[in-house]
Amino acid sequence: MSITWRRLGFLGFMIPLAFWGIAAVVFGHSNFKAFRVAFVLSAIVTYFVGIRLNGEEPDEDGKALHLAFGLPMQWAGVTVSGVFFVLTLL
């Protein structure tokens, strides 16, 4: 898997990273509960931002306008946040 995106699709993985960074700065670098809350919140934010951005007509190739990892931005953000959430449990 490569890190690819189309238009604003990079927000699908940057929003979870930003929420993680904010949680690390505010609550400390070893507070995994804060990280989990941040990833849940980032999944919600990314989903609704992606729905709003991809609510327009699809591109010429029939895909969503804003893609990350080949997925519509809202689903890529939820996937990335979910993977990060699971990593905090390990």
N, C-alpha and C positions, 0 to 999 in steps of 0.2 A: 504494500500500500504506500502510495506517495502522498505528500501533502499538496493537493491541488484544489483550486477554487476558481469560481467564475464570479465576476463582479464583487458584490459584498459578501460572498460566501465565506470569506476568511473569518468573519465574525462568528461563525459556527464553532471555531476552536479558540478564538481569541477572547470571547466573552467568558468562557469557563476559566481560562488562564488568568484573566484580570480579576475575577472573583476570588480565585485561589490566592493570588498575590495580595489582594486587599485583606483577606482573612489572615494570611501569614503575618502581615505587618501589624494589623490591629490586635490580633489575639495570640500571637506568638507562633514560631515555626514548628512547634510540636503539639499544637492543639488540634487533634484530628476531628473532634466533634465540630469545631468551627469550620473545618475544611468540608465536612460532609454537608453541613447546612449551606455553605457557600456553593457547593456543586448542585444541590437541589434547587437553590434559588437561580443559579445560572442556567440550569436546564429549563426552568419556567420562563425566564427572560428570553433566552435564545429561541425557544419555541414560538413565543408570541411575536418577537421581532421578525422571525423567519416567515410566519404566517402573513404578517403585514407586508413584508417586502415581496414575497412570492405570490401575493394575491392578484397581481397583474396577469396579463396574458402570458402563456409560455413563449419561450424563445423560438426561433425558426426551426430548430431541430426537435421541438416538442418537449424539451426539458424545462425545468424551472429556471428562472432567471438567475437566481443566486444559489450556487452549488458549492459544497465543501466535501471533499473525498468522494465525489460522484453522487452524493445524496443531496436532496434539497436542504437548505441551510438549517431549517428547524429540526430536522431529524438528525443531521450531523451533530448539532449542538447537544441534543439529548443523548446521543450515543457517546460523544466525548465526555460529557458530564457523568454519564453512567459508568464508563470505564474508570474515570478518575475516582468516583465514589467507591467502586469496588476495590481499587488499589489502596484506599485509606483503611479498608477493613483487614488487609493482609498484615 
